[in-house]
Each structure stands twice: as C-alpha cells, then as structure tokens.
C-alpha cells in the first residue's frame, strides 16, 4: 500500500511540474507572438558555434608575408695560438670585418589595389632586398616608398598587372575594451596564420616607443613575424597594424597594434610627400606636475610647461620661454602632454597657430609659424 502512495505522489508531482512548464511556455509564446521551432533540424552545428571564418575570408587575402635580406658587418673574437707549442696563448683579438647576410620575416597589409602595402618600419629597416609573398603564393619584389621610425610604419609598393585584394579599414568606429579582434600574419615564417583575442586596452602610451603613438593593447597572440600584419575586428574591418610585444619582459597576452587613424595619416603623407610632414615648434615640454607657479596653473587650467626653447625656432621667434605654462594651442585646450605633442605634429608645416600661455601669473597670447620637424629630433614638439 505504501508503494502505491509513493507512485501516486510521484505522478502527481510530475503532472504539476508539467502543467507549470506548459503555462510558462504559453505565456512566453503569447508575448513574443511566435512559437519556437523545436524540431531536430532547427538547431544545427552552424547555428550553435561562433565562427569568424567569414571575417578571415574577407581580410586574409590582403595580408602578405614580407621577406627581407640584410647585409651586416661582423667581427669574430679569435684567440691567438702559439705555433711552436701548439697551444693557445690566452691573448685574443678581433678578426677583420666580414659581410654576412641575414634574413628577416614580417607581415604587411595591402591598402590600395594598385600595390601599396603598409608594414612596420623595423620589419624592413636596413634591408637590401625586400620580397612580398602574396596570399596566392606569388612572390614579387617591393620598393620602399617611405618610412617613419617614430610610429614604426613603412609603405612599400609592388608592381602588379591587376588589382590586388584590399581590406576595408575602420578608423571611425571606436574600439571598446572587450571587442574581439583577430591577428593575421606570418608568425615564425609559417604564413597565413590567424589568432584571436580581445582588445585589452586602447590609447596605450608612455611605452618608450614613440611620443606620437597611442597603441591598441590586445591578448591576441602576436609572435615574431606578425609585425606589420593586420588586426581586424570580428566582422572583418581593419582596426590596426600589429606592431610588437613587450619582448624585453617575460609576459604573455600583451601585444600592441597601431590604430588605423594613425596608420592612415602616416600612409597618406608618405604616399603624397614621400615622408611624414609634421609641424614643429622647437620646444621641449613636461606635464606641469612640478610647476612652481600655482596661481598660473589655477588661472590657466590644464596645460603643459615649456622646459626648453631651441634658439632660432618658431617657439623662440614667438617669444616663448622656459617656465611658460601653455593652456591653449590653436584655440584648443590641452588636456595632457601627449595631446600637445600630437596637436603640434598634426598641424601642417608653415601654418600659423595661436598659443595662449601664462607667465608669472599673467595671461599672454602669441602666434607662431610652424616648420617641418627635423628628422634628427627625438622628442621635441
């Protein structure tokens, strides 16, 4: 009899649960206005898995492998040998210099169908011979159009008989931390390799690379040979050019790429002028954190402090002096030091700009006519 009651209780509970589930399903259906398809064919492997194959198919043909030959001098350390005793004397000397050939690997991205390719400057630096391996296996010679060591970018050109595949770039839609990205390139000479990660950070600076770089940080694997390759979004938009790892540290999952707004400015300037045109004021600056004149900082708001003015430069001719606290450049506020350097560099040479600054608690305004930034200047704006 007890068994009968146990079975009856189980059946009643099952009926109640079933009725409750049916009621929930009816409520959801009434609100959505549709009945989900529960047939076995409704859910397939394709609908259940996430794939970026379409993005890779659209982007990868525009990514190339770059092969370079470098010639360098080297000298060997030789230990002198005593001919009579057939033993080493312990004295060492350097051999005569000799030429050696070294091969390098990297990646690049076709940015124009007529054969223009963007890569990293360090990929092709000091190269005697540059070859480009296209996605279809063809290998062609490339010429250097121009380079920019400060952003670690270079533009190459190959001669082609037909239009080459390119990838659509995305410099307008901002990247967000957490966005999925794909790194496509030629790591370790393997070629045609895709790795996946997310955007770990944006606007990275103060990495000792360049004052003109705000880099994308990603945990997508970027190994030796990936430099110059494509960093693309999950829908196949080119968002950056892979640059480097923190190779001097034992780290994993920290790579960097140059964002497309920087790439496009540098690329267009190199293709048009053969080099990057940057405005130059002829001053050194710091962020003003140790500025002694508190009243000037309070009155002037955010800005930068001039630490040095080079003689016979636009800054010198405009009357600027060390200690001046600059608060506006060409009618724009200066939120930080990096932005000030970018403002000066982005202004065309020979253009006139208005500068507002504070000196000894008083506000001043002057006008400066910028010059082309000298190639040998490492930090000045």
C-alpha positions in Angstrom: 0.0 0.0 0.0 2.9 2.4 0.9 4.4 1.7 -2.6 1.1 2.6 -4.2 1.0 6.0 -2.4 4.7 6.7 -3.4 4.0 6.1 -7.0 0.8 8.2 -6.9 2.7 11.0 -5.3 5.4 10.9 -7.9 2.9 11.0 -10.7 1.0 14.0 -9.2 4.3 16.0 -8.8 5.2 15.2 -12.4 1.8 16.4 -13.6 2.1 19.6 -11.6 5.6 20.4 -13.0 4.5 19.6 -16.5 1.5 21.9 -16.2 3.6 24.7 -14.8 6.1 24.4 -17.7 3.3 24.5 -20.2 1.9 27.6 -18.6 5.3 29.4 -18.8 5.7 28.3 -22.4 2.2 29.6 -23.3 2.9 32.9 -21.5 6.2 33.4 -23.4 4.6 32.5 -26.7 1.7 34.9 -26.2 4.1 37.8 -25.5 6.5 37.0 -28.4 3.8 36.1 -30.9 5.8 33.1 -32.2 6.3 29.5 -31.4 9.9 28.4 -31.4 10.8 25.6 -33.7 11.7 22.6 -31.6 12.2 20.2 -34.5 15.6 18.4 -34.6 16.6 20.3 -37.7 16.1 23.7 -36.1 19.4 23.6 -34.2 22.5 22.7 -36.3 26.2 22.8 -35.6 26.5 26.1 -37.6 23.9 27.9 -35.5 25.4 26.8 -32.2 29.1 27.6 -32.8 30.7 31.0 -33.1 32.9 31.4 -36.2 34.9 34.2 -37.6 35.6 32.4 -40.9 33.7 35.0 -42.9 35.8 37.8 -41.5 39.0 35.9 -42.2 37.9 35.1 -45.8 37.3 38.8 -46.5 40.5 40.0 -44.8 43.2 37.4 -45.2 43.9 37.8 -48.9 45.0 41.4 -48.3 47.7 40.2 -45.8 51.1 39.4 -47.2 54.3 37.9 -45.9 57.5 40.1 -46.2 60.9 38.5 -46.7 64.0 40.7 -46.3 67.7 40.3 -46.8 70.1 42.3 -44.6 73.8 42.7 -45.0 75.8 43.5 -42.0 79.5 43.6 -40.9 80.7 41.3 -38.1 84.0 40.6 -36.5 84.9 37.3 -34.7 86.8 37.0 -31.5 89.9 34.9 -32.1 92.3 33.5 -29.5 96.0 33.6 -30.6 97.8 30.3 -31.0 101.5 29.6 -30.3 102.7 27.8 -33.4 105.8 26.3 -31.6 103.9 24.8 -28.6 100.7 24.3 -30.5 98.8 25.8 -27.5 96.7 28.9 -27.0 98.5 32.0 -25.6 95.4 33.4 -23.9 95.6 36.6 -25.9 92.5 37.4 -28.0 91.9 39.8 -30.9 89.1 40.7 -33.3 89.2 39.4 -36.8 88.9 41.6 -39.9 85.4 42.7 -40.6 83.4 40.5 -42.9 80.0 40.8 -44.5 77.2 38.4 -43.5 73.7 38.0 -44.9 70.7 37.8 -42.5 67.2 37.1 -43.4 64.2 38.6 -41.8 60.5 37.9 -41.7 57.4 40.1 -41.2 53.9 40.8 -42.5 52.2 43.6 -44.3 48.7 44.7 -45.4 47.7 45.7 -48.9 46.0 49.1 -48.5 45.5 50.0 -52.2 44.6 47.7 -55.1 47.5 49.2 -57.2 50.1 47.6 -54.9 50.6 49.9 -51.9 51.4 47.9 -48.7 51.7 49.1 -45.1 54.1 47.3 -42.7 56.3 48.1 -39.7 59.4 50.2 -40.2 61.5 47.7 -38.1 60.5 44.9 -40.5 62.3 46.5 -43.5 64.9 48.6 -41.8 68.4 48.3 -43.3 67.1 45.8 -45.9 69.0 45.3 -49.1 66.3 43.2 -50.8 62.5 43.1 -50.0 60.2 40.4 -51.3 56.5 40.2 -50.8 54.7 36.8 -50.8 51.0 37.3 -51.7 48.2 35.2 -50.4 48.0 33.2 -53.6 51.7 32.2 -53.4 53.2 34.7 -55.8 56.4 36.4 -54.7 57.3 39.8 -56.1 59.9 42.4 -55.4 59.0 45.5 -53.4 60.3 49.1 -53.2 60.3 51.3 -50.2 58.0 54.4 -50.7 58.8 55.9 -47.3 59.3 55.1 -43.7 58.5 56.7 -40.3 60.5 55.4 -37.4 58.6 57.4 -34.9 55.4 55.5 -35.5 57.2 52.3 -36.7 55.4 52.4 -40.0 56.6 52.0 -43.6 54.9 52.0 -47.0 56.0 49.6 -49.8 55.0 49.4 -53.4 54.8 46.4 -55.7 54.1 46.4 -59.5 51.0 44.4 -60.4 49.1 43.8 -63.6 45.7 43.6 -61.9 44.0 45.0 -58.9 45.0 43.3 -55.6 42.6 42.4 -52.8 42.4 45.0 -50.0 40.7 45.2 -46.6 38.2 47.8 -45.6 39.6 49.9 -42.7 37.7 51.1 -39.7 39.1 54.3 -38.1 35.8 56.0 -37.3 34.1 53.5 -35.1 35.9 53.5 -31.8 37.2 50.2 -30.4 36.0 49.2 -27.0 37.8 47.2 -24.4 36.5 43.6 -24.7 35.9 43.7 -28.5 37.0 40.5 -30.3 40.0 41.0 -32.6 41.9 38.7 -35.0 45.6 39.0 -35.7 46.5 37.8 -39.2 50.1 37.5 -40.4 53.3 35.4 -40.9 54.5 34.3 -37.4 57.8 32.4 -37.4 57.6 32.1 -41.1 54.5 29.9 -41.0 52.4 32.3 -43.1 48.6 32.5 -43.3 48.1 32.3 -39.6 45.1 33.7 -37.6 45.0 34.2 -33.8 42.1 35.5 -31.8 41.8 37.7 -28.7 40.2 40.8 -27.3 41.1 44.4 -27.0 42.7 44.7 -23.6 43.2 48.5 -23.6 43.2 51.4 -26.0 45.3 54.6 -26.1 48.4 53.0 -24.6 51.3 55.5 -24.4 54.5 56.0 -22.4 55.8 52.7 -23.5 59.1 54.1 -24.7 58.2 53.6 -28.3 57.2 57.0 -29.6 55.6 60.2 -28.4 53.2 60.0 -31.4 51.7 56.6 -30.6 48.6 55.6 -28.7 48.5 51.9 -29.2 45.9 49.2 -29.0 46.7 46.5 -26.5 45.5 43.0 -27.2 45.9 39.5 -25.9 45.7 38.0 -29.4 48.9 36.1 -30.0 51.5 38.3 -31.8 54.7 36.4 -32.4 57.9 37.2 -34.3 56.9 37.6 -37.9 53.4 39.0 -37.1 54.8 42.6 -37.1 53.1 44.6 -39.8 50.2 42.3 -40.2 46.5 43.0 -39.8 44.5 43.4 -36.6 40.9 43.1 -37.7 37.5 43.2 -35.9 35.2 40.2 -35.7 33.3 41.5 -38.8 36.5 41.8 -40.9 37.3 45.5 -40.5 40.9 46.5 -40.4 41.4 48.3 -37.0 45.2 48.3 -36.6 48.6 47.2 -37.8 50.3 44.7 -35.4 53.4 46.2 -34.0 55.3 44.4 -31.3 55.4 42.6 -28.0 57.0 43.7 -24.8 59.9 41.5 -25.8 62.2 42.6 -23.0 59.9 41.1 -20.4 58.6 37.6 -19.8 54.9 38.2 -20.4 52.1 36.5 -22.2 49.0 38.0 -23.8 50.3 41.6 -24.1 50.7 42.7 -27.7 50.3 46.1 -29.4 48.9 47.4 -32.6 49.0 50.8 -34.2 45.4 52.2 -34.6 44.1 52.9 -38.1 43.7 56.7 -37.6 47.5 56.9 -37.1 48.2 54.5 -39.9 46.1 56.4 -42.4 47.6 59.8 -41.6 51.2 58.4 -41.9 50.4 56.4 -45.0 48.7 59.3 -46.9 51.6 61.6 -46.0 54.2 59.1 -47.2 52.4 58.3 -50.4 51.8 62.0 -51.2 55.1 63.6 -50.0 57.5 60.7 -49.6 57.7 61.3 -45.9 55.6 62.2 -42.9 55.0 66.0 -42.6 54.8 67.2 -39.0 54.6 70.6 -37.6 57.4 71.7 -35.2 57.5 74.5 -32.7 61.0 73.9 -31.4 60.2 73.4 -27.7 60.5 70.7 -25.0 57.7 70.3 -22.5 56.6 68.4 -19.4 53.2 67.8 -17.9 53.4 70.6 -15.4 53.0 68.5 -12.3 56.0 70.2 -10.7 55.2 73.7 -11.9 56.2 76.2 -9.2 53.6 78.9 -10.1 50.4 77.5 -8.6 48.5 80.7 -9.4 49.2 80.3 -13.1 48.0 76.7 -13.1 44.9 77.6 -11.2 44.1 80.5 -13.5 45.1 78.8 -16.7 43.6 75.4 -16.2 45.0 72.2 -17.7 48.2 72.6 -19.8 51.9 71.9 -20.2 55.0 73.6 -19.1 57.8 74.6 -21.5 61.1 73.3 -20.2 63.3 74.3 -23.1 63.1 76.6 -26.2 65.6 75.9 -29.0 67.1 79.1 -30.5 66.1 80.2 -34.0 62.9 78.1 -34.0 59.2 79.1 -34.3 58.8 78.9 -30.5 61.8 81.2 -30.0 60.6 83.7 -32.6 57.1 83.7 -31.0 58.6 84.8 -27.7 58.1 81.6 -25.7 60.3 81.0 -22.7 61.1 78.1 -20.3 58.6 78.1 -17.5 55.7 79.4 -19.6 52.5 77.4 -18.8 50.7 76.8 -22.2 47.0 76.3 -21.8 45.7 76.5 -25.4 47.1 75.6 -28.8 45.3 77.0 -31.8 42.2 77.7 -29.7 42.1 74.2 -28.3 42.5 73.2 -24.7 45.5 71.0 -23.8 44.4 68.1 -21.6 47.8 66.4 -21.3 51.4 66.3 -22.6 50.8 63.6 -25.3 47.9 65.5 -26.8 50.0 68.7 -27.0 52.7 66.9 -29.0 50.0 65.4 -31.3 48.5 68.9 -31.8 51.8 70.3 -32.9 52.7 67.4 -35.1 49.3 67.3 -36.8 49.5 70.9 -37.8 50.9 71.4 -41.3 54.4 73.0 -41.6 54.2 76.7 -42.5 50.8 77.0 -40.8 50.3 79.8 -38.2 48.9 78.9 -34.8 47.7 80.9 -31.8 49.2 80.0 -28.5 47.8 81.0 -25.1 50.1 80.8 -22.0 50.7 82.1 -18.5 53.8 83.7 -17.2 54.3 84.9 -13.7 50.5 84.9 -13.1 49.6 86.8 -16.2 47.9 85.5 -19.4 49.6 86.1 -22.8 48.8 85.2 -26.4 51.2 84.8 -29.3 51.3 83.5 -32.8 53.8 81.0 -34.2 54.5 79.9 -37.8 55.4 76.2 -37.6 58.2 74.5 -39.5 58.8 70.9 -40.7 60.0 68.9 -37.9 63.7 67.9 -38.3 64.4 64.2 -38.8 67.0 64.1 -36.0 64.7 65.4 -33.3 63.7 62.6 -30.9 61.2 64.2 -28.5 60.7 67.9 -29.2 57.5 69.4 -30.4 
